[in-house]
Amino acid sequence: MTQTHNEYFIEKQQLPVQVVLVNGEDLRGRLFVAPCWREPILEVDAPALLNAPDRFLPMQLDDGTARLVAKSHIVLIRGSAADHELIGEPAYVSVRCTNGCSVSGRLMIAAVAPNTRVLDFLNHTSDDFLALHEPETTVLVHRRHIMVVLDETDGAA
């Protein structure tokens, strides 16, 4: 049997995720990320896809069906935690989102200046999705759907 050549085919790896939308819908499946020598990692591989200018991303659901998901309607994406050393200073925060979801975890702050606060980090990073590290998972939270951030480290911004 001969395989037909698909000129639109681009090899990808699959990254297992849980996606929560603004309406509360919970999608479980896989995102397609660029191939790499290692297993895909949510906080490393997904941001390139999520912060790209494309408005939709393809996702294969656990039942095998595919969906094109509007990135603007994604509140958060949850996946396995990375097994490598995290870079930056941890700030323990709780985030409340527009759809009622709450997430608590470590926000790793890369110092843009001495004594960078959570407020400085939130205001001076350009990525649409911020990584929060829970004990067993990493959660990428869409900045546009964050209502309130509580800095549990010192209670101040």
C-alpha positions as CSV (number, residue, x, y, z in Angstrom):
1,M,0.0,0.0,0.0
2,T,1.4,3.4,-1.0
3,Q,1.2,6.4,1.3
4,T,0.1,9.5,-0.3
5,H,2.2,12.6,0.3
6,N,0.5,15.4,2.1
7,E,2.2,18.7,1.5
8,Y,0.6,20.2,4.6
9,F,1.9,17.5,7.0
10,I,4.3,18.8,9.6
11,E,5.7,16.3,12.1
12,K,4.6,17.1,15.6
13,Q,4.7,15.6,19.1
14,Q,1.7,15.2,21.3
15,L,1.5,17.0,24.7
16,P,-1.2,15.7,27.1
17,V,-3.2,18.6,28.6
18,Q,-6.4,19.7,30.2
19,V,-7.8,22.9,28.8
20,V,-10.4,25.0,30.7
21,L,-12.4,27.5,28.6
22,V,-14.1,30.7,29.6
23,N,-17.5,29.0,29.7
24,G,-16.1,26.4,32.2
25,E,-15.9,23.6,29.5
26,D,-13.1,21.2,30.4
27,L,-11.3,19.6,27.4
28,R,-8.9,16.8,27.9
29,G,-6.6,15.7,25.1
30,R,-3.4,16.6,23.3
31,L,-1.8,19.7,21.8
32,F,0.6,19.3,18.9
33,V,4.0,20.8,19.5
34,A,7.2,20.9,17.6
35,P,9.3,17.7,17.7
36,C,12.2,17.6,20.1
37,W,14.8,15.1,21.3
38,R,13.0,14.8,24.7
39,E,9.4,14.3,25.8
40,P,7.4,17.5,25.4
41,I,7.0,19.6,28.5
42,L,4.0,22.0,29.0
43,E,5.9,25.0,30.3
44,V,8.6,24.7,27.6
45,D,6.8,23.6,24.5
46,A,3.3,25.0,24.9
47,P,4.2,28.7,25.2
48,A,5.6,28.8,21.7
49,L,2.3,27.6,20.4
50,L,0.2,29.7,22.8
51,N,2.0,33.0,22.3
52,A,2.2,32.7,18.5
53,P,-0.1,35.1,16.6
54,D,-2.4,32.4,15.4
55,R,-5.9,32.8,16.9
56,F,-6.7,29.0,17.0
57,L,-4.8,25.9,17.9
58,P,-5.6,22.3,17.0
59,M,-6.3,19.9,19.8
60,Q,-7.0,16.2,19.7
61,L,-9.5,15.1,22.4
62,D,-9.2,11.9,24.3
63,D,-12.0,10.4,22.3
64,G,-10.0,10.9,19.1
65,T,-11.9,13.8,17.7
66,A,-10.2,17.1,16.9
67,R,-11.1,20.6,17.8
68,L,-9.8,24.0,16.7
69,V,-9.7,26.0,20.0
70,A,-9.8,29.8,20.1
71,K,-6.8,30.8,22.2
72,S,-8.6,33.9,23.4
73,H,-11.2,31.7,25.1
74,I,-8.6,29.5,27.0
75,V,-8.5,30.4,30.7
76,L,-5.9,27.8,31.7
77,I,-4.0,24.7,30.5
78,R,-2.9,22.1,32.9
79,G,-0.2,19.4,32.2
80,S,2.4,17.3,33.9
81,A,5.1,19.1,35.9
82,A,8.6,19.3,34.5
83,D,11.2,17.2,36.2
84,H,13.9,19.8,35.9
85,E,15.1,22.6,38.0
86,L,12.9,25.7,37.8
87,I,14.6,29.0,37.0
88,G,13.9,32.2,39.0
89,E,12.8,33.1,42.5
90,P,9.5,31.4,43.6
91,A,6.6,33.6,44.6
92,Y,3.6,31.7,46.0
93,V,0.5,33.1,44.5
94,S,-3.2,32.4,44.2
95,V,-4.9,33.4,41.0
96,R,-8.6,33.9,40.5
97,C,-9.9,33.8,36.9
98,T,-12.9,35.3,35.1
99,N,-14.7,32.0,34.8
100,G,-14.4,31.3,38.6
101,C,-11.4,29.0,38.5
102,S,-8.7,29.5,41.1
103,V,-5.2,28.2,40.9
104,S,-2.5,28.4,43.6
105,G,1.2,27.6,43.1
106,R,4.7,28.9,42.6
107,L,5.2,31.7,40.0
108,M,8.9,31.6,39.1
109,I,10.0,35.2,38.8
110,A,12.9,35.9,36.5
111,A,14.5,39.1,37.9
112,V,14.2,41.9,35.4
113,A,15.7,44.3,38.1
114,P,16.9,43.9,41.7
115,N,14.0,43.1,44.1
116,T,11.5,42.3,41.3
117,R,8.0,42.0,42.8
118,V,5.1,39.9,41.6
119,L,3.5,43.2,40.4
120,D,6.6,44.1,38.4
121,F,6.8,40.6,36.9
122,L,3.1,40.6,35.9
123,N,3.3,44.1,34.3
124,H,6.6,43.6,32.5
125,T,6.4,40.2,31.0
126,S,4.9,40.0,27.5
127,D,3.7,36.4,27.3
128,D,0.0,35.9,27.2
129,F,0.3,32.7,29.4
130,L,1.9,32.6,32.8
131,A,3.2,29.4,34.3
132,L,2.2,28.4,37.8
133,H,3.7,25.3,39.4
134,E,1.5,23.1,41.6
135,P,3.1,20.1,43.3
136,E,2.3,17.6,40.6
137,T,1.3,19.8,37.6
138,T,2.1,23.0,35.8
139,V,-0.7,25.4,34.9
140,L,-0.5,28.0,32.2
141,V,-2.9,30.8,33.0
142,H,-4.1,33.2,30.3
143,R,-3.2,36.7,31.5
144,R,-6.4,38.2,30.0
145,H,-8.5,36.0,32.2
146,I,-6.8,36.8,35.5
147,M,-9.0,38.9,37.8
148,V,-7.1,38.9,41.0
149,V,-3.6,37.7,42.1
150,L,-2.9,37.2,45.8
151,D,0.8,37.3,46.6
152,E,1.0,34.7,49.4
153,T,4.7,35.3,50.0
154,D,4.4,38.7,51.7
155,G,0.8,39.8,51.1
156,A,1.9,42.8,49.0
157,A,2.2,43.3,45.3
